[in-house]
């Protein structure tokens, strides 16, 4: 229990590292939360700070989720948890990293939406599931040009894959956690949903055209 407790705290603190906020303040003298969408995530970093900073923040946030979930494998190798509980603990540790990203203790509990960190967790659980989620995101993003739509669809896809057994045999608690994570992604995008309904959601593009914003 001591090692599990330490791991729980570590995963939350790891998720709390605000790459977008610190990158903006250290290298640009800008708090990304004061510009663009006001979100401390990769998408707003692309908008406010540009591609290089956005790519760095995206990869860092993905790495947080991957490292947190992969910690479960370390506990398994040291016989601290049982193999049948590996998926459950990957989800727990990944969830804690996502919570840290959304509510970071190092940035006044005002963070991002947790999608990139969640994706890192998915890759730790199943690289193929991760690729499928990325594929779903890209298809919808290229069609509609809304990052929010692709992100929510990716979260729903992961939950569906895990529930169906695609990521391995999942216990009821594991399925519940995956559904909670899916709901959390939708919750953190509640503002985007309102904008989508109102027709005011900002579009983004891989290639800049006119006054459009490029990823």
N, C-alpha and C positions, 0 to 999 in steps of 0.2 A: 504493500500500500504506500510505503514511503516513496518508492521510485515512481509509482503511478502518479502520486500527488505532485512530485517534482516535475514530472513530464507534463502534467496538466498545466501547471503554472508556466513552464517553459514555452509551451505551444501558444498560449495566449500572449505572452510577452513577445514571442517571435512574430506573431501576427500583428502586434501593435507597432512594429517598426514602420513609421510612416514615410516610405520611400518618396512618395510624391511631394509631401510637405518639406522634407529635409532637402531633397534635390532642388526644389524651387528656391528655398531660402539660402542654401549654401552657394549655389552656382548662378542664380538669377536674381537674387534679392526679392523674390516674389513668393507669396503664400498662395498656392494654387486654389485654396479655398475661398480666396477673395476675388477670384476672377472666373470667367467662363460659367460653368454650371455650379461652381462652388464645391465640387466633389473632389476629394483627395484620392483619386484613383488614376489609372493609366489613361483612360479616355480623355479626362479633363487635362491631364498632363500633355497629351498630344495637342489639344486645343491651345493651351496657354503657353507651353514651353517649347513645343516643336517635336519633330520625329525622334531625334536622338535621345532626348530626355524621356519621351514617351516610351520608347522601346526599352530603355533601361528600367524604368519603373514597372513596365509590364512584366519583364523577365524576373525582376526582383520579387514582385508580388506572387507570381506563379511559383517561384522557388520557395517562398514562405510556406505555401500550402503543401508542396511536395515534401519538404523537409519535416514539417510537423507530422504529416501522415506516415512518412517513412520511419519516424521514431518508433512506431508500433513494432516494426520489424526488428529493431534493436532490442526492444523488450522481449520479443519472442526468442531471439537468438540467445538471450541471457536467461531464458526460462522464467521470466517474470510474469508473462501471460501465456495462455494456452493457444495452440494453433487455430482452434475453432473460434477463438475470439479475436483473431487478427483483424478481420474486416471491420468488426464493431469498433475496435480501438482506433483503426485508421480513420474511421468516420468521426469518432469523438475528438481525436487530436486535430483533424482537419477542420471540424466545426469550431474548435477553440481558436484556431488560427484565423478563421473567417471572422469570428466575433471580435478578435483583437484588431483585425483590419477595419471593421466597421466602427468599433468603439475603442480606438487606441488610447491606452493610458498615457503614451508619450506625446499625444497631440490633442489633449483636452477632450478625449472621447468623441472627436469629430473626424471620422475617416471616410473611406470609400465605400463601395457597394459590395465588395468581396468576391466579385466574379472571377478575377484572375487568380486569387488565392484558392478559391474553390476548384478551379481548373487544375491547379497544381496538385491538390488532393486527389482529384480524379485520376490524373496520370500516375500517381503513386499506387492507386488501387488497381488500375487497368489501363495500360498505355493505349490499347485499342479503343476502349470506351472514351478516353480522352480525345483521340483523333476523331471519333464519331461526333462528339460534342463540338469540337472545333469546326468540323465539316458542316454541321447544322447551323452553327453561328455564321459561317462564311456565306453559305447559300442564302440565308435570310437577309444578311447584311447587304450582299450584292444585289438582291432583288429590291429590298425596301430602303436601304441606306440608313437604317436606324440601328445603332449599336445596342440600344435597350431591347429591341425585339429579338435580336440574335442572342443576346445574353440570357434573357429569360427562357428562350426556347432551348438553349444549351443546358440550363439548369433542370428543366423539365425532362429533357432527354436523358440526362444522367440518372435521375430518379427512376425513370421508366426502365432503363437498362439494368440498374441494380435490383429493382423489384422483380424483374423477369428472370433473374438468375444469370444474366450475361456476365456479371463481374464475379461469379462464384456463388456458392450457396450462401444465402443471406438469412440471418435470423430475423425474427419479428422486430427486435429492438433496432437492428441495422436498417431495416426497411423504414421504420418510423423515423430514424435519424435522417435518412435520405430524403424523406418527404418533408421533414422540418427544414432541411437545407434548401430544398426547392422552394418552399414557402418563404424562406428568408430572402432568397434572391428576388422573388416577386415583391416582397415587402419593401426591400431597399430601393426598388424601382417604382414605388407607388407614385412618386412625383412624375416620372416619365410616362406612366400609364395615363395620368390625368392629361398630360400634354398631348399624348397620342390621340386620346378621345377628342380633345379640343382642336387638334390639327396644328398644334404649335411646337411639336417636338422637333429639335434640330436634326438635320440630316448630316451625315458625314460620308466622305468618298475616299477611296484609295488614291485616285488621281484628281487633283484639284481642277475644277472647271468653273470659270467665272469667279463668283464671290463665294462659292461653296467651300466648306472646310474639308481638308484632306486628312486621312489617317496616315 
